Amino acid sequence: MQFSYRGKDNRGVVQQGSLTAANPDAAASELMRRGITPLTIREQEDTSSALDKLNQLPLFRKAVTLDELIVFCRQMHALTKAGIPLIRTMRGLAETTRSPVLAEVLEDITNRLEGGTTMATAMQAHPKVFSELFIAMIHVGENTGMLDDSFKRLSEILELERDTKRRVKQALRYPTFVVIALLAALMVVNFLVIPRFASVFAKLGADLPFLTHVLVGTSNFLLGYWPLMLFAVAAGAVLIRQWKRTEKGRLMWDRYKLKLPIIGPLLELITLSRFARNFATMLKAGMPVTHALTVVADATDNAWIGSHIKDMRLGIERGESLLRTARHSEMFTPLILQMIAVGEETGSVDDMLNNVADFYDEDVDYGLKRLAESIEPILIVAMGVLVLILALGVFLPIWDLGAAAMGRG
């Protein structure tokens, strides 16, 4: 329930606003906990529209975006660096953020902080908003007294992730548009064009070529069974999604995803770049190597590479060096291994890992620039083959009918 209140704080200043509570007594207790002596508490009428109520359902609630998290980290860095109390900072951000979901999350974290919980522990209650890497960085910042620095590093990590996703989407925009247009054209041909030609050929009683029989049969099948095929595609998508959520399914999916032509190597470079940079950030923050590897493995999008990172952690726990475990993982090139070896010898593994990430980023930039150029010839050939099949299947019978008519003439 939503309540509006009016009260005085410890300095005697009148405060007013609104809060959510189960009943007026709970609202008064919440105000007293905030240091506000309530004067009036009134229940607000529910004026929310049907659309607002619909948006409150979990299915329709918008997730917190990367941009919102980046802005949150930047604000937290500036405010904590300025020495503003943490609870006051969090409550102020909860009231000013534009995202209703993030506002609720920050409000809940603030309440937990007032109850004596650390920020990292409070954030663990919201795994859909804050990743393992995010929580680990906050935990390190709290333990070292450099929380502002942790938020700054998190904003940099999230910005790199956002930029990478934008570049991938930009590179795939043209191929995706071509594929959608091609599928739409095929649907139009099969549902509208071929049935009309088939009726003409049937009236003329002509002997159709094999290719035309295939096109007419395909069109008839789609016209007769398209609801069943649509259901089969939807059911298959749901089953694959559920299978991907299992540990074995996700491991197999991520493994073979890296073997896709053209896109697979690019995804591997992006994942390894993120691993190297996140691992370097963990080490620079003072986190132990084994703990850092555990956090980075859990934060990795690819379960197959994550399993190799966990194997590296096990090797280090057995007393092996980082170079040896990296070599056994078979994820890195000899040049990258040499850079890791130099980092171990000089005691600057974090700097060398940042250089590794920069090296991978250069390869990613080059791969993204070449992605559209690599896919474009394949799409052109596919379009040419489909157009040839459609042209021969439709026009060959017309040519045969024309030749027969001329022969009779």
N, C-alpha and C positions, 0 to 999 in steps of 0.2 A: 504494500500500500504506500501511496505517496502522501507525505505530510509537508505542509508549510509551517515554518516556525519563526518566532521572534524572541530574542533573548539577549543577555548581556554576557560578554566575556570577562576574563579576569581583570581587565583594565577598566571595566564599566562601560565599554563601548557597545552600543546596540548592534546586534548582528541579526540578519534575517536571510532566509533562503528556503530550500526544500531538501528533503531526504527521504529515503525509502526505508520502511521498517514494517514489522509485522503488525504492530498496534501502537497506540499513543504512548504506553509505558515504555516500550522498546525504543521509541523515538526519543523520549526524554532521557533514557539511559545513554543513548548514543550521544546526545548533545552534552550531557554531563561529562562523558568521557572525552569529548573534544574541548572541555573547559568552558562551555557555554551554559549559563543558567537559563533555562527556558522560562519565558513569560507567557507565551501563547503557543499552542500546537493545534493546528487544524488539519483535518483530512481534506486533501484536494480531490475535486470531482474528476472522474475519469473522462477526459475529453479526447482521448486518442481515437483516431479513425480506424476503420477496418483495415486500411493499408498498414497503419502503424502496428496494429495487433498482429497482422500477418508477418511483418518484418521481425517480430519478436520470436517467431518460431525458429528452432535451430536450423531447419532446412533452408530458410530464406535469409538468415543472418549473414551479413557480409564478413568475410575474414579480414583480419588486420593485414594490411598490405605492407610491402617492404618500404615504400615511401613513408608511411606512417611511423614505422619503427625507426627509420633513419632520423626523422624529425624528432621523435621522442628521445633518441640517444643524443642528438645534438643539444637539445634543450637541457637534458639531465647533465651533460658535460658542463655547459655554461653555468647552470644554477648551482651544482655541487662545487664547482671550482670557485664560485663566488662566496661560498661558505653558508649558503641558505640551508636551514634545517631540512633533513631529508623528508620527513613526514609532511611538512608544509609544502615542499616542492612537489611531491607526488600528488597531494590533494589539489594543488593549483593546476597541475597538468591534467588531472582527471576532469576538472571543471571546464577547461578551455579546449580540450581536444575535440575535433570534429567527428571522430569515429565513436559511435555509441558503444561498440564492443570494447574498444580500447579504454574508453572511460570507465566501463564496468570493471574491467580487469585492474586498472590502476586504483580504483576505489577499493577493491577487494585487497590488493596488495597493501594499500595504506592502512586498512583496518588490521591486517595481520602484523604490520610493522608496529602499530600502536599496542598490539598485544605482546610485543617482545620478540617477534620472529625476525630473523635476518631477511634481507631482501632476496638473496639467492633462494632461500627456502620458500619464501612467499611466492616467488616466480615459478617454482616447480609445480605449483597447483594449476598452472596454465600452460601445459606443454604444447597446445596448438598455437600459442602466440610466441612463446620464448623457447628457442631450441636448446639442446644440451650445451652447445658452444656458448650461447648467450649466457646461460646460467653459470657455466664454469668461469667465464670472464668476470661476471659480477661477484662470484665467490672469491676469486683471486683479488679483485679490487677491494672488497671488504676486509680481507685478511691483511692486506698490505697497506691499507689506509690510502689507496690511490684509486678510489671509485671513479673520480672524474676522468682519469686516464683510461680506465676500462671502458667507459662509455664512448670516449673518443675513438678508441681502437675498434669498438663494435660498430660505430657509425662508418668507419673506413671499410671494414669487412663487408657490411651490408651494401655500401655503395658499389663496391667492386662486383658483388653478386648481382645487384640490380643492373649494372651496366652490361655485364655478360649476358644476362637474359634478354636485354633489349637488343643487343647485337645479334643474338641467335634468332630472335623473332624477325628482325629486319632482314636477315639473310634468307630466312625461309618464307618470307612474305610472297615473293614472286612465284616460287614453285608451288606453294599452297594454292595461290589464286589460279594457276594454270590447271592444277589437278581438279579443283572444284569446278572450273569451267568445263573441263573435259568430261567429268562425270555428269554434269547437267546436260551437256550436249548428247551424251549417250542415252540418257533417260528420255530426252525429247525424241530422239530418233527411234528408240525402241517402242515408246508408247504412242507416238503420233504418226511418224513418217512411214515406218515399215508396215504397220497394219493396213494403211491405205494402198500401198503398193501391192501388198499381198492380196487384197480384195480384187484389184485390177487384174493381177496375174491369174487369179482363180476364175474370173469371168471369161478371160481369153482362152483358158484351158491350155496354157503353154507348159512345156516341159522346162522346169526350173533347174539351173545349175546347182551343184552341191553347195557352193558358198551361199547362194540365196536360200536354200533349204535351211542351212544353219542359222542364218539371220532371222528367217521367219519363225523357226522353232524357238529360238531364244526370245524373240518378241512375244510369242504366244505364251511361253512359260512365265515371263515376267508379268504379263497381263493377267494370267490366271492365278498366279501364286504370290503376287507381291505382298499381300498382308502376311502370309506365312514366312516369307523371306525377311520381311521387316522385323517380325517377332524373333526369328532365329538370330538375326544380327544383334538385336537388343539383348537377347538372352545370352548370346556368346560374349558380348561386351561385359555383362554383369558377372558371368562366370570367370572370365579372365581377370576382372578387377578383384574378385574375391580370392582367386588363386594367387594374385600378386601380393595380397596382404599376408599370406602365409610366409613363414621364414624361408622355406625351401623354394616356393614359387618366386619370391622377390629375388632370391639369390640367382636362380636360373634366368629370370627375365633380365636382370641387370648384367649378367655375364654375356648373354647373347646379344644384348643391346649394343655392347661395345664391339661386336663383330659385324655390325651392319656396314655395308659398303658406303664410303664417303662420309656418312654421319658418325659412325662408330668411333673412328680414331679422333674425331673432333671432340666428341663427348668425353673420351678418355683424357685428352689434354686439358679440358676444362676442369674435370674432377681432380686431376693431379695438381693443377695450378692452385685450386682452392685448398687442397690438402696441404701443400707446401706452405702457403701463406698463413693458413690457420695454425699449423703446427709451429711455425716461426713465431707467431703472435703469442701462443701459449708459453713457449720457452722464454721469450723475452719478458713475459709477465712474471716469471719465476716459478712456473709450475713444473713439477718433476716430469721427466721424460715419459715414464710409463703412464702416468695419469693423463698427460697431454695427448698421448697416442690413443688412449681410451676415449677421451672426449672427442677428438677429431674423427675417430672411426665411427662413433655414434652420430656425428654431425654430417658425415659424408652421404650424399644422395645415392651413391651407387653401393649396394650391399656387397657386390663382388670385390670391389676395391677396398671397402670397409673391412672385409674378412682378411685381406692381405695385411692391412694396417694392424689389425689385432694380432696377426701372426708375428709382425715386427715387435709388438709389445711383449709377446711371450718370449721371443728371442732375447730381448734386452733383460727381461726378468731372469733368464738363465745365465746372464753374465756376458752376452755377446755385445759387440759394439754396434752403434747405429749403422755404420757403413756395411758391416757384414749382414745385418738383418735386412737392410735395403737391397743388397745384392741378391739375397735369397728370395726376396719378394718378386723379383723379375718384373717390377713395374717401371724401373728407371733405366735410362740410357747410360752408356759408359761415361759420357760427359757429365751427366747429373751426379753419378756416383763419385766422380773425381771431385766435383765441387763439394759434396758432402764430406769426403775424406779431408779436404783442405779445411773445412769448417771444424772438424773434430780436432785436427792438429793445432789449429790456431785458437781453439776455444770460442769460436764465433759461429756456431751452427745456425743460430737464428738468422744472422746476416746472409749466410750462404743459402739458406732455404728461401729467403726473400729473393735472392738472385735467381734461384731455381724457378720460383714463381714468375718472375719477370721473363725468364727464358720461355716458359710455357705460354705466358700471355702473348708473346710475340708470335709463337706458332699458332695460337688460337686466332689472333688477328689475321694472319695470313690465310689460315684455313677458312675463316668466315668470308673473307674477300673472294676466295676461290670456290666457295660452296655453290653459289648460284651459277657460276661458270661451269662447274662440274655437272650439276643436275640439269642444266638447260639442254645440252645435246641429247640426254636420255629422254627428256620430255618431248623434244622435237621428233625424235625417232618414233616414240610411242604414238604421238599424234599422227605422224605420217602413216604408220602401219594401220591404225584404226580407220583413218580416212580412206586408205587404199582398200581395206576390206569392205567398208560400207559402199564405196563407189563401185567396186566390182560386183558386189552382191546385188546392188540395186540396178545398175545400168547394163550389166551383161544380159539379163533377160530382155531388156528393152532393145538392145542391139540385135539379139536373136529374133525377136518378133519383127523388127524392121527389115532384117535380111529375108525372113520368110515371106513377108508381105511383098517385097520387091521381087522375089522369085516367082510368086504367084502372079504378080502383075506382068 
